[in-house]
């Protein structure tokens, strides 16, 4: 048997949706909701991450979002919920991947083109338990499903 050099080892990568599943698996109470939407990845991702317009129309609890800072893939948002609660969301925004969190809130989304057409979108989030990798599980799937319904309505007919 011959020794292989590290450059000969097989490599693999996860697409953004697979990464979201893996990241959410480490957060107690997180539930990932997925759907394939009949639209191109670029269109879907642009709408999901248009933080000051599309994002607020898709996320059921967001009334107003302002991009406070952007530096490379880092983003800071100032958000106001429909109930008037304020949050400073800090996170990473890359093509197909966005993970945002404040002291009490997590919002994560990912998207990847589907080989058969359309775009697979995955969402998770909810009220965060401070100093713990946990989300209060009440309503997580319902809110994510509502967000995906809104996304599809905004995208219109295929």
MDAnalysis code that builds the backbone (N, CA, C; Angstrom):
import MDAnalysis as mda
import numpy as np

u = mda.Universe.empty(474, n_residues=158, atom_resindex=np.repeat(np.arange(158), 3), trajectory=True)
u.add_TopologyAttr("name", ["N", "CA", "C"] * 158)
u.add_TopologyAttr("resid", np.arange(1, 159))
u.add_TopologyAttr("resname", ["UNK", "UNK", "UNK", "UNK", "UNK", "UNK", "UNK", "UNK", "UNK", "UNK", "UNK", "UNK", "UNK", "UNK", "UNK", "UNK", "UNK", "UNK", "UNK", "UNK", "UNK", "UNK", "UNK", "UNK", "UNK", "UNK", "UNK", "UNK", "UNK", "UNK", "UNK", "UNK", "UNK", "UNK", "UNK", "UNK", "UNK", "UNK", "UNK", "UNK", "UNK", "UNK", "UNK", "UNK", "UNK", "UNK", "UNK", "UNK", "UNK", "UNK", "UNK", "UNK", "UNK", "UNK", "UNK", "UNK", "UNK", "UNK", "UNK", "UNK", "UNK", "UNK", "UNK", "UNK", "UNK", "UNK", "UNK", "UNK", "UNK", "UNK", "UNK", "UNK", "UNK", "UNK", "UNK", "UNK", "UNK", "UNK", "UNK", "UNK", "UNK", "UNK", "UNK", "UNK", "UNK", "UNK", "UNK", "UNK", "UNK", "UNK", "UNK", "UNK", "UNK", "UNK", "UNK", "UNK", "UNK", "UNK", "UNK", "UNK", "UNK", "UNK", "UNK", "UNK", "UNK", "UNK", "UNK", "UNK", "UNK", "UNK", "UNK", "UNK", "UNK", "UNK", "UNK", "UNK", "UNK", "UNK", "UNK", "UNK", "UNK", "UNK", "UNK", "UNK", "UNK", "UNK", "UNK", "UNK", "UNK", "UNK", "UNK", "UNK", "UNK", "UNK", "UNK", "UNK", "UNK", "UNK", "UNK", "UNK", "UNK", "UNK", "UNK", "UNK", "UNK", "UNK", "UNK", "UNK", "UNK", "UNK", "UNK", "UNK", "UNK", "UNK", "UNK", "UNK", "UNK", "UNK"])
u.atoms.positions = np.array([
    [0.851, -1.168, 0.000],
    [0.000, 0.000, 0.000],
    [0.899, 1.234, 0.000],
    [0.569, 2.176, -0.855],
    [1.383, 3.387, -0.925],
    [0.687, 4.507, -0.170],
    [1.497, 5.378, 0.384],
    [0.956, 6.526, 1.117],
    [0.485, 7.587, 0.121],
    [-0.616, 8.191, 0.409],
    [-1.122, 9.269, -0.435],
    [-0.761, 10.610, 0.192],
    [-0.438, 11.547, -0.653],
    [-0.170, 12.889, -0.136],
    [-1.502, 13.576, 0.123],
    [-1.516, 14.582, 0.998],
    [-2.774, 15.276, 1.303],
    [-3.454, 15.873, 0.074],
    [-2.707, 16.183, -0.976],
    [-3.334, 16.767, -2.159],
    [-4.114, 15.732, -2.954],
    [-3.934, 14.455, -2.668],
    [-4.652, 13.409, -3.380],
    [-5.913, 12.946, -2.646],
    [-6.168, 13.491, -1.478],
    [-7.356, 13.098, -0.739],
    [-8.587, 13.638, -1.448],
    [-9.649, 12.857, -1.475],
    [-10.875, 13.373, -2.087],
    [-11.423, 14.530, -1.247],
    [-12.040, 15.463, -1.909],
    [-12.649, 16.582, -1.200],
    [-14.121, 16.664, -1.568],
    [-14.860, 17.269, -0.708],
    [-16.280, 17.474, -0.957],
    [-16.686, 18.802, -0.341],
    [-17.765, 19.303, -0.764],
    [-18.259, 20.551, -0.200],
    [-19.754, 20.467, -0.006],
    [-20.247, 21.332, 0.838],
    [-21.682, 21.405, 1.067],
    [-22.222, 22.621, 0.342],
    [-23.399, 22.475, -0.251],
    [-24.021, 23.666, -0.818],
    [-24.611, 24.464, 0.355],
    [-25.029, 25.703, 0.137],
    [-25.523, 26.525, 1.244],
    [-26.698, 25.911, 2.018],
    [-27.606, 25.220, 1.345],
    [-28.737, 24.604, 2.044],
    [-28.241, 23.476, 2.949],
    [-27.324, 22.667, 2.465],
    [-26.751, 21.613, 3.301],
    [-26.013, 22.205, 4.497],
    [-25.309, 23.316, 4.284],
    [-24.614, 23.999, 5.389],
    [-25.609, 24.484, 6.427],
    [-26.748, 25.023, 5.983],
    [-27.749, 25.505, 6.931],
    [-28.305, 24.347, 7.755],
    [-28.582, 23.229, 7.097],
    [-29.054, 22.047, 7.840],
    [-28.045, 21.652, 8.916],
    [-26.763, 21.631, 8.548],
    [-25.712, 21.239, 9.494],
    [-25.591, 22.240, 10.642],
    [-25.624, 23.530, 10.328],
    [-25.504, 24.552, 11.371],
    [-26.710, 24.504, 12.308],
    [-27.906, 24.361, 11.749],
    [-29.112, 24.328, 12.565],
    [-29.167, 23.077, 13.440],
    [-28.547, 21.996, 13.005],
    [-28.534, 20.764, 13.797],
    [-27.831, 20.973, 15.137],
    [-26.962, 21.962, 15.209],
    [-26.257, 22.257, 16.456],
    [-26.974, 23.260, 17.341],
    [-28.163, 23.693, 16.939],
    [-28.922, 24.677, 17.709],
    [-30.222, 24.018, 18.179],
    [-30.311, 23.779, 19.477],
    [-31.502, 23.126, 20.029],
    [-32.740, 23.979, 19.742],
    [-33.793, 23.353, 19.248],
    [-35.038, 24.049, 18.947],
    [-35.124, 24.567, 17.518],
    [-33.998, 24.585, 16.806],
    [-34.014, 25.069, 15.422],
    [-34.679, 24.032, 14.530],
    [-35.526, 24.504, 13.664],
    [-36.191, 23.634, 12.690],
    [-35.985, 24.265, 11.321],
    [-35.455, 23.505, 10.397],
    [-35.218, 24.003, 9.047],
    [-36.433, 23.667, 8.191],
    [-36.958, 24.674, 7.527],
    [-38.079, 24.503, 6.617],
    [-37.563, 24.768, 5.209],
    [-37.832, 23.846, 4.295],
    [-37.319, 23.954, 2.926],
    [-38.448, 23.885, 1.914],
    [-38.171, 24.507, 0.780],
    [-39.105, 24.435, -0.338],
    [-38.344, 24.742, -1.618],
    [-38.737, 24.074, -2.702],
    [-38.196, 24.424, -4.021],
    [-39.177, 25.411, -4.638],
    [-38.664, 26.585, -4.990],
    [-39.500, 27.610, -5.622],
    [-39.148, 27.670, -7.100],
    [-40.144, 27.910, -7.947],
    [-39.920, 27.877, -9.397],
    [-39.366, 29.204, -9.933],
    [-38.151, 29.527, -9.502],
    [-37.502, 30.757, -9.974],
    [-35.997, 30.543, -9.944],
    [-35.298, 31.346, -10.706],
    [-33.843, 31.256, -10.775],
    [-33.211, 31.678, -9.456],
    [-32.080, 31.057, -9.135],
    [-31.368, 31.349, -7.897],
    [-31.114, 32.847, -7.718],
    [-30.596, 33.517, -8.748],
    [-30.240, 34.934, -8.620],
    [-31.448, 35.782, -8.234],
    [-32.603, 35.488, -8.799],
    [-33.819, 36.238, -8.493],
    [-34.261, 35.990, -7.055],
    [-34.249, 34.719, -6.663],
    [-34.673, 34.341, -5.314],
    [-33.738, 34.965, -4.280],
    [-32.442, 34.827, -4.493],
    [-31.486, 35.316, -3.497],
    [-31.515, 36.840, -3.409],
    [-31.681, 37.491, -4.529],
    [-31.772, 38.960, -4.513],
    [-32.977, 39.409, -3.689],
    [-34.091, 38.725, -3.810],
    [-35.283, 39.110, -3.063],
    [-35.106, 38.828, -1.571],
    [-34.586, 37.650, -1.234],
    [-34.390, 37.294, 0.173],
    [-33.444, 38.253, 0.883],
    [-32.434, 38.744, 0.196],
    [-31.411, 39.557, 0.850],
    [-31.498, 41.034, 0.482],
    [-32.610, 41.439, -0.084],
    [-32.893, 42.866, -0.237],
    [-33.442, 43.300, 1.124],
    [-32.518, 43.483, 2.064],
    [-32.887, 43.632, 3.469],
    [-33.877, 44.768, 3.728],
    [-33.766, 45.856, 3.005],
    [-34.599, 47.014, 3.297],
    [-35.956, 46.984, 2.596],
    [-36.178, 46.028, 1.693],
    [-37.477, 45.943, 1.019],
    [-37.994, 44.510, 0.986],
    [-37.428, 43.664, 0.114],
    [-37.929, 42.299, -0.048],
    [-37.929, 41.503, 1.240],
    [-36.869, 41.614, 2.018],
    [-36.740, 40.883, 3.281],
    [-37.899, 41.222, 4.223],
    [-38.249, 42.494, 4.309],
    [-39.337, 42.894, 5.211],
    [-40.695, 42.431, 4.702],
    [-40.815, 42.200, 3.408],
    [-42.080, 41.697, 2.855],
    [-42.177, 40.185, 2.988],
    [-41.042, 39.516, 3.166],
    [-41.018, 38.055, 3.277],
    [-41.076, 37.609, 4.730],
    [-40.307, 38.239, 5.599],
    [-40.268, 37.855, 7.015],
    [-41.517, 38.383, 7.721],
    [-42.368, 37.509, 8.257],
    [-43.651, 37.936, 8.825],
    [-43.543, 38.964, 9.950],
    [-42.485, 38.928, 10.736],
    [-42.414, 39.802, 11.902],
    [-41.573, 41.064, 11.678],
    [-41.000, 41.256, 10.500],
    [-40.146, 42.424, 10.266],
    [-40.927, 43.578, 9.655],
    [-40.933, 44.704, 10.329],
    [-41.605, 45.893, 9.801],
    [-40.629, 46.796, 9.072],
    [-39.445, 46.968, 9.647],
    [-38.481, 47.894, 9.079],
    [-37.071, 47.352, 9.319],
    [-36.246, 47.369, 8.269],
    [-34.855, 46.933, 8.392],
    [-33.986, 47.948, 7.669],
    [-32.902, 48.303, 8.314],
    [-31.931, 49.226, 7.733],
    [-30.553, 48.565, 7.788],
    [-29.829, 48.631, 6.676],
    [-28.455, 48.129, 6.668],
    [-27.595, 49.195, 7.339],
    [-27.060, 48.865, 8.501],
    [-26.243, 49.817, 9.265],
    [-24.779, 49.766, 8.834],
    [-24.284, 48.568, 8.528],
    [-22.882, 48.396, 8.129],
    [-22.766, 47.220, 7.174],
    [-21.805, 47.321, 6.269],
    [-21.419, 46.215, 5.385],
    [-19.915, 46.274, 5.229],
    [-19.269, 45.149, 5.414],
    [-17.828, 45.049, 5.201],
    [-17.536, 43.631, 4.733],
    [-17.277, 43.470, 3.447],
    [-17.073, 42.129, 2.898],
    [-18.343, 41.322, 3.056],
    [-18.225, 40.158, 3.689],
    [-19.415, 39.320, 3.874],
    [-20.101, 39.564, 5.218],
    [-19.624, 40.543, 5.980],
    [-20.237, 40.891, 7.270],
    [-21.296, 41.961, 7.066],
    [-22.399, 41.811, 7.781],
    [-23.480, 42.786, 7.672],
    [-24.058, 43.031, 9.061],
    [-24.458, 44.282, 9.296],
    [-25.146, 44.659, 10.527],
    [-26.442, 45.334, 10.106],
    [-27.555, 44.821, 10.625],
    [-28.877, 45.363, 10.310],
    [-29.511, 45.904, 11.586],
    [-30.256, 46.984, 11.435],
    [-31.112, 47.472, 12.514],
    [-32.528, 47.108, 12.110],
    [-33.188, 46.331, 12.944],
    [-34.521, 45.836, 12.603],
    [-35.541, 46.251, 13.643],
    [-36.767, 46.472, 13.181],
    [-37.898, 46.762, 14.063],
    [-38.992, 45.766, 13.701],
    [-39.499, 45.086, 14.719],
    [-40.553, 44.099, 14.477],
    [-41.897, 44.795, 14.347],
    [-42.895, 44.042, 13.917],
    [-44.246, 44.587, 13.792],
    [-44.801, 44.987, 15.154],
    [-44.248, 44.437, 16.216],
    [-44.678, 44.790, 17.581],
    [-43.854, 45.941, 18.168],
    [-42.919, 46.478, 17.375],
    [-42.112, 47.607, 17.836],
    [-40.813, 47.228, 18.527],
    [-40.519, 45.937, 18.655],
    [-39.266, 45.514, 19.274],
    [-38.107, 45.780, 18.320],
    [-36.975, 46.175, 18.867],
    [-35.802, 46.514, 18.060],
    [-34.715, 45.474, 18.253],
    [-33.959, 45.243, 17.172],
    [-32.849, 44.293, 17.243],
    [-31.709, 44.796, 16.375],
    [-30.519, 44.545, 16.823],
    [-29.305, 44.783, 16.035],
    [-28.832, 43.401, 15.601],
    [-29.078, 43.074, 14.346],
    [-28.728, 41.766, 13.796],
    [-27.349, 41.843, 13.163],
    [-26.469, 40.966, 13.586],
    [-25.112, 40.916, 13.071],
    [-24.923, 39.554, 12.435],
    [-24.281, 39.522, 11.261],
    [-24.107, 38.220, 10.649],
    [-23.264, 38.206, 9.403],
    [-23.382, 37.079, 8.724],
    [-22.633, 36.804, 7.504],
    [-23.624, 36.716, 6.348],
    [-23.286, 37.388, 5.268],
    [-24.116, 37.378, 4.060],
    [-23.215, 37.050, 2.884],
    [-23.411, 35.853, 2.335],
    [-22.648, 35.380, 1.173],
    [-23.637, 34.886, 0.139],
    [-23.194, 34.667, -1.088],
    [-24.122, 34.108, -2.086],
    [-24.733, 32.793, -1.593],
    [-26.040, 32.776, -1.438],
    [-26.745, 31.571, -1.014],
    [-26.754, 31.320, 0.476],
    [-26.140, 32.189, 1.279],
    [-26.004, 31.927, 2.720],
    [-26.128, 33.211, 3.507],
    [-26.982, 33.206, 4.526],
    [-27.088, 34.360, 5.415],
    [-27.475, 33.861, 6.801],
    [-26.648, 34.221, 7.786],
    [-26.930, 33.881, 9.179],
    [-26.834, 35.176, 9.970],
    [-27.949, 35.574, 10.582],
    [-28.030, 36.819, 11.343],
    [-28.480, 36.506, 12.759],
    [-27.889, 37.209, 13.737],
    [-28.398, 37.039, 15.088],
    [-28.181, 38.297, 15.901],
    [-29.096, 38.479, 16.831],
    [-28.995, 39.538, 17.814],
    [-28.931, 38.843, 19.173],
    [-29.041, 39.619, 20.206],
    [-29.017, 39.019, 21.538],
    [-30.168, 38.028, 21.726],
    [-31.332, 38.324, 21.129],
    [-32.515, 37.490, 21.346],
    [-33.129, 36.900, 20.087],
    [-32.478, 37.019, 18.936],
    [-33.100, 36.596, 17.689],
    [-32.080, 35.947, 16.760],
    [-32.521, 34.911, 16.049],
    [-31.721, 34.291, 14.997],
    [-32.584, 34.235, 13.743],
    [-32.001, 34.642, 12.618],
    [-32.644, 34.489, 11.313],
    [-31.575, 33.923, 10.388],
    [-31.846, 32.768, 9.801],
    [-30.887, 32.158, 8.889],
    [-31.614, 31.682, 7.644],
    [-30.952, 31.880, 6.508],
    [-31.543, 31.452, 5.244],
    [-30.448, 31.028, 4.291],
    [-30.809, 30.095, 3.430],
    [-29.876, 29.596, 2.433],
    [-30.658, 29.248, 1.179],
    [-29.954, 29.276, 0.060],
    [-30.593, 28.912, -1.208],
    [-29.551, 28.291, -2.117],
    [-30.004, 27.372, -2.960],
    [-29.120, 26.717, -3.923],
    [-29.951, 26.313, -5.137],
    [-29.359, 26.438, -6.326],
    [-30.080, 25.998, -7.532],
    [-30.368, 24.501, -7.459],
    [-31.534, 24.112, -7.943],
    [-31.907, 22.703, -8.022],
    [-31.533, 22.179, -9.404],
    [-30.944, 20.997, -9.509],
    [-30.575, 20.456, -10.817],
    [-31.752, 20.338, -11.789],
    [-32.941, 20.038, -11.275],
    [-34.112, 19.877, -12.141],
    [-34.799, 21.203, -12.453],
    [-34.268, 22.293, -11.911],
    [-34.859, 23.611, -12.134],
    [-35.394, 24.199, -10.848],
    [-35.420, 25.499, -10.796],
    [-35.889, 26.184, -9.600],
    [-34.767, 26.344, -8.588],
    [-35.144, 26.794, -7.412],
    [-34.187, 27.064, -6.340],
    [-34.705, 26.487, -5.044],
    [-33.861, 25.743, -4.355],
    [-34.212, 25.229, -3.025],
    [-33.876, 26.317, -2.016],
    [-34.863, 26.671, -1.189],
    [-34.694, 27.683, -0.154],
    [-34.896, 27.008, 1.198],
    [-34.035, 27.320, 2.148],
    [-34.140, 26.782, 3.503],
    [-34.091, 27.947, 4.491],
    [-34.962, 27.894, 5.481],
    [-35.046, 28.942, 6.492],
    [-35.078, 28.334, 7.882],
    [-34.517, 29.047, 8.835],
    [-34.696, 28.744, 10.245],
    [-34.560, 30.046, 11.009],
    [-34.921, 29.992, 12.251],
    [-34.776, 31.182, 13.079],
    [-35.749, 31.140, 14.219],
    [-35.694, 32.172, 15.010],
    [-36.605, 32.259, 16.133],
    [-35.995, 33.054, 17.258],
    [-36.672, 32.983, 18.385],
    [-36.206, 33.678, 19.576],
    [-35.053, 32.884, 20.166],
    [-33.961, 33.569, 20.374],
    [-32.722, 32.948, 20.844],
    [-32.683, 32.911, 22.368],
    [-32.136, 31.844, 22.899],
    [-31.909, 31.734, 24.331],
    [-30.508, 32.300, 24.585],
    [-30.403, 33.446, 25.282],
    [-29.087, 34.067, 25.486],
    [-28.082, 33.118, 26.135],
    [-26.861, 33.186, 25.651],
    [-25.709, 32.411, 26.144],
    [-25.862, 30.906, 25.955],
    [-26.769, 30.497, 25.067],
    [-26.945, 29.070, 24.799],
    [-27.194, 28.863, 23.311],
    [-26.737, 27.731, 22.775],
    [-27.054, 27.419, 21.377],
    [-28.461, 26.822, 21.290],
    [-29.470, 27.683, 21.475],
    [-30.849, 27.185, 21.484],
    [-31.796, 28.270, 20.993],
    [-32.893, 27.831, 20.405],
    [-33.979, 28.699, 19.956],
    [-35.249, 28.190, 20.623],
    [-36.090, 29.108, 21.081],
    [-37.387, 28.712, 21.613],
    [-38.161, 28.118, 20.432],
    [-38.534, 26.837, 20.502],
    [-39.078, 26.157, 19.321],
    [-40.511, 26.504, 18.959],
    [-41.179, 27.327, 19.725],
    [-42.588, 27.639, 19.466],
    [-42.716, 28.488, 18.205],
    [-43.433, 27.974, 17.225],
    [-43.749, 28.733, 16.021],
    [-42.669, 28.817, 14.960],
    [-41.537, 28.140, 15.146],
    [-40.433, 28.244, 14.193],
    [-40.855, 27.769, 12.807],
    [-41.424, 26.584, 12.725],
    [-41.849, 26.052, 11.414],
    [-42.980, 26.884, 10.803],
    [-43.923, 27.305, 11.625],
    [-45.047, 28.104, 11.120],
    [-44.543, 29.410, 10.502],
    [-43.638, 30.103, 11.187],
    [-43.110, 31.371, 10.672],
    [-42.304, 31.156, 9.397],
    [-41.502, 30.096, 9.362],
    [-40.718, 29.810, 8.158],
    [-41.616, 29.458, 6.981],
    [-42.673, 28.698, 7.238],
    [-43.622, 28.358, 6.174],
    [-44.313, 29.620, 5.657],
    [-44.696, 30.517, 6.559],
    [-45.304, 31.791, 6.146],
    [-44.324, 32.599, 5.293],
    [-43.056, 32.606, 5.676],
    [-42.050, 33.337, 4.897],
    [-41.916, 32.756, 3.495],
    [-41.888, 31.434, 3.385],
    [-41.778, 30.805, 2.067],
    [-43.030, 31.057, 1.230],
    [-44.198, 31.051, 1.858],
    [-45.435, 31.385, 1.133],
    [-45.355, 32.802, 0.572],
    [-44.897, 33.739, 1.390],
    [-44.772, 35.134, 0.954],
    [-43.756, 35.262, -0.177],
    [-42.633, 34.557, -0.049],
    [-41.618, 34.581, -1.105],
    [-42.223, 34.126, -2.429],
    [-42.944, 33.014, -2.407],
    [-43.543, 32.506, -3.649],
    [-44.553, 33.492, -4.232],
    [-45.354, 34.116, -3.382],
    [-46.311, 35.112, -3.894],
    [-45.579, 36.290, -4.535],
    [-44.506, 36.738, -3.920],
    [-43.754, 37.872, -4.464],
    [-43.053, 37.520, -5.775],
    [-42.639, 36.267, -5.901],
    [-41.987, 35.832, -7.134],
    [-42.978, 35.740, -8.289],
    [-44.250, 35.540, -7.964],
    [-45.280, 35.468, -8.998],
    [-45.270, 34.147, -9.736],
    [-46.091, 34.042, -10.795],
    [-46.165, 32.792, -11.553],
    [-44.842, 32.498, -12.252],
    [-44.533, 31.201, -12.330],
    [-43.269, 30.775, -12.956],
    [-43.295, 30.994, -14.448],
])
